[in-house]
């Protein structure tokens, strides 16, 4: 078998130790891989590169297409961009797959039957990293959700369920509040779920869904979510299964894939030879199945299960009732190597099959709909307190056909008929619409902005209000 070349980055903190342990196990198990190492992370950041990776290292990652990455420390402040987030986005790694199961009674957990997979959207949502300070008092973060992004991740979740014999896909969103963004994710989920009648599907609001996962995780199988919710949920599931040190993940795109532990660089544990290498090892096991070496992946996983069963545990799993030996990182790796070729005696051994990568159909653009401009939200930095006073100033700049319909502060309607109890910041949204039967054009907006400027009002941004096929496609103000 020709060895598959993969890119390896040891990472920061505990990264080098757990990478050494992982690669030793892979080599001993006969993985047909050749590694090409790159340096990324803290040292690269501190040398003045705000992305944490050099151009030459990008080239290596793009050439080899398969990337095994240790955890990275993103230095605080200073405009450093998270390498994890940029790797996922630059390489189009849209699916973050985090399987999670408990290993009771060998690893202590309140949830002995937990066995689920979190499939997190990896490129969009609040992680677009588009943030602005707009006024003295208000900052904003843009939440971007796209139809192609939703279609890819939701279809991936159903295909994953089909390929791995999973019975149900659950979707968590907060579409009762975010009707446009999370609403789109849920709409696409419903559309695609209908194409997989053999797989059960359900939707839950993310707060109660997460609470139920924490309480009865055995009721869940595959869970697909937008980026931020998926980030939070997957740490919860790993922790309640026994330790965040156990979880591995794959980040899969159409061309490239990256494999890692779900945890971070745990700087407090670094250099002590005590960290659990299992998270990165599980990432590497997913990598081996991805590159067509499921037999090696299976051998390692079963040896790992046998080691856990024997009670040889790193400190995070160690408990006098369930453990027989407290092992350091490298000692734990050695115990796994000694068990290669053996299977667990009590826990069900795993069986991995050659499944091939999940190939999704090309995204087909939705037909263009009838889009009509029907208003504009003009956002102001205004230091006054009384919405009536602001509305009076705004009435001055209204033009024929365009009228002020509402003023909100942090989304709450404060004019007309606001409550004096509503707390107001210096960030105001002023909604202008056209009268019944009139048509709004871009020139109206330009005229409004000129008027506001002449009036000495500080416009910080505008958002156009559209209808698509006659249906208004924007949120109403709370209380409108
Ligand atoms: P962390 O996951 O590094 O550590 C949190 C705690 O979890 C640790 O203190 C430790 O108690 C436990 N833990 C984590 N990994 C363990 C292991 N392998 N074995 C045993 N116990 C383990 O989270 P953090 O402290 O919030 O973040 C530290 C740094 O890691 C930050 O700079 C953060 O940006 C970075 N980070 C990187 C990644 C990544 O590279 N994918 C992910 C998350 C955080």
Boltz pocket constraint, residues with backbone or C-beta under 6 A from the ligand:
constraints:
  - pocket:
      binder: B
      contacts: [[A, 14], [A, 70], [A, 71], [A, 72], [A, 73], [A, 74], [A, 75], [A, 84], [A, 244], [A, 245], [A, 260], [A, 261], [A, 262], [A, 263], [A, 264], [A, 265], [A, 266], [A, 267], [A, 268], [A, 269], [A, 274], [A, 275], [A, 276], [A, 277], [A, 278], [A, 279], [A, 316]]
      max_distance: 6.0
